[in-house]
Amino acid sequence: MLGEQLQIDGDILFAQKRNHLSQSGVVREVRAAGSRLPVNVPLKLRLANTSQRSIHELHGRTKDFSMTGCGLILDKPPFIGDIYRFDGIKENDPLLSGLLGRCIRCSLIDEEVFEAGFRFLTPLPQEMFPDGLV
């Protein structure tokens, strides 16, 4: 594919395609799938690779969730591109227990405070979200 040969970022190609399709109503569908639900839940993250779980543990809070990903506020920066396992602070937290997500972005907010975005490996079930949000 031309984008691969030129090493063009897939998100740039997606944005161009979205702009092209904006008049057809397809964009409305994409925006609905990306709707975010504000959620403030304490959590910890660990690298999903079993041999490295104890090496890099992060603590923080959720900022928002969608079916495909979430925003987090963390105490340490996650490694962009790595896959993390989400665990709730409370035992058997159904929202977070065992989720896997890839870190897609991270930025410094303040000293030792980081905002990060994660994309889930498997989308969350639609029934977890209020009617009309998804």
TITI-761816 format. One record per atom (N, C-alpha, C, O): x, y, z. Coordinates in steps of 0.2 Angstrom, whole numbers, plus 5000, padded with zeros to 4 digits. Example, Ala and Ser with C-alpha at 12.3 -4.5 7.8 and 13.67 -1.06 7.14 Angstrom:
# TITI-761816
506649725039506249785039506649845039507149835042506449895035506849955036506450005039506750065040
***
This chain:
# TITI-761816
500449945000500050005000500450065000501050065003500250114997500650174996500850205003501450235004500350215008500550235014501050205018501450235021501050135017501650095020502250115017502850115020502350115010502950135007503250195009503850205009502750245010502950315011503050325019503250375021502850275023502850275030502450325033502650365037501850335030501350385032501050355038500750295038500950395043500550375049499850355047499550395044499550305050498950275049498350325051497850335048498550365056498050415059497950475054497450495053498450485050498450545045498050525040497550555037498150455037497750435032496950425034496550445030496850405040496150405043495850475043495250475041496250525045495950595045495750615038495250645037496250595033496050625026495450585024495050615020495450525025494850485023494250505026493650515023494250525033493650545036493450615033492850625032493950655032493750725029493350715022492950745020493650665018493350645012492650625012492150635008492450585018491850555018491350595023490750575024491550655025491150695030490450705027490050715031490350715021489750735018489250675018488650685016489550615018489050555017488750525024488350485023488950555029488650535036489050485039488850465045489550455036489950405039490350435045490450395050490550495045490950525050490450525057490750515062489850535056489450535062489450465066489450465072489550415062489550345065490250345068490250315074490750365066491450365069491450405075491750385080491150465075491150505081490750475087490950475092490150435085489750405090490150345093490150335099490550315089490950255092491550285097491750245101491750345096492250375100491950415106492350455109491350415107491050455113491350425119491450375120491550475123491850465130491350475136491050515136491450425140491050425146491550445152492050415153491450505156491850525161491850475167491250465169492350445169492450395174493050415178493550425176492950415185493550435189493650375194493350365199494050325192494150265196494850255197495250255192495150235203495850225204496050155201495550115201496650155199496850095195497550085196497950135197497850025194498550015193498649975186498149945184499149995183499349965177499949925177500449945181500049865174500649835173500749815166500349805163501449805164501549775158501249715157501249675162500949695151500549635150501049575150500849515151501649585148502149535147502249505154502449535158502049445155502149405161502849415165502849425171503349415161504049415164504149485166504749495169503849535164503949605166503449645170503449705172502949605172502349635176502649675183502349725184503149645186503349675192503849725191504049765196504049735185504649785184504349855183504649905186503749865180503449935178502749935180502349915177502649955186501949965189501750035189502150075192501150055187500950125187500350135191499950085191500250185194499550195198499250265196499650315194498650265196498250325194497550325194497250285198497250365190496450365190496250375182496650395178495650345181495350345175495150425174494950455179495150445168494850505166494250505162493750535163494250455157493650445153493750375150494250345149493150345147493150285144492750285138492250325138492950255133492450235127492450165126492850125129492150145121492150065119492850045117493049985118493250095114493850075111494450095115495050075113494450135120494950155124494850205130494250205132495350235133495250275139495850325139496350315136495650375143496150425145496350415153495850405157496950415155497150405161497550465164497950495160497550475170498050515174498550465178498250435182499150475177499650425180500150455184500350515183500550415188501050445192501750435189502250465190501750395184502350385180502150375172501650355171502650395168502450385161502450315158502950275160501950295155501950225152502350225146502550275143502550165143502950165137502450165131502050115131502550205127502150215121502250155117502850135115501650125115501750065110501649995114501549945111501849995121501749935125501049925127500649965127500949855128500349835130500349825138500749795141499749855141499749855148499049815150498549815147499149785156498549755159498249805165498649825169497649815164497249855169497049815175496749765174497149845181496849815187496549865191496849915192495949855194495649895198495949895205496249845207495949945209496149945216495749905220495949865225495049905219494649865223494649795220494749785214494549745224494549675222493949665217493349695218494049635212493549615207493149675204492549665203493449725203493149785199492949765192493449745188492349755191492149735184492349775178492349755173492349845180492549895174493249885172493349885166493749865176494449865174494749795174495249785171494449745178494849685179495049655172494649635168495649645171495949605166495949645159496149605154495749705159495749735152496449745150496949755154496549735143497249745140497149805135496749815131497649855136497649905131498349925129498849925133498449955123499049985121499150055122498650095120499650085125499750155126499850185119500350165115499450235117499550265111499850335111500050365106499750365117500050435118500150445126499850415130500650495127500750515134501050585134501450595130500850625139501150695139501150705147500750685151501650755148501750775155501250835156501250875153500950825162500450875164500850925170500750985169501150885174501450925180502050875182502150825180502350905187502950855190502650795192502250795197502850735189502650675191501950655190501650615194501650695185500950685183500850675176501050725172500650625173500650615166499950595164499550555167499750615158499050605155499250555149499650565145498850495149499050445144498350425141497850425144498450405134497850375131498050305129498550285127497550265130497550185128497050165124496450195124497250125119496750085115496650015117497149985117496049995118495949925121496049875115495949895109496349815117496449765112495749735110495649715104495249735114494549715113494149765115494149785121493649795111493149845113492749825118492649765119492549865123492149855128491449845126491249865120491049805129490349785127489949855127489949895132489449855123489049915122488649925128488449985130488449875131487949875137488249915143487949925148488949925143489249955148489150035148489250065153488850055143488750125142488050145142487650105139487850205144487150235144486950235137487250245132486250225137485950235130486050305127486050355131486150305121486250365117487050385117487150435113487450365122488150375122488550345116488950375113488350285115488650245110488250235104488450205099
***
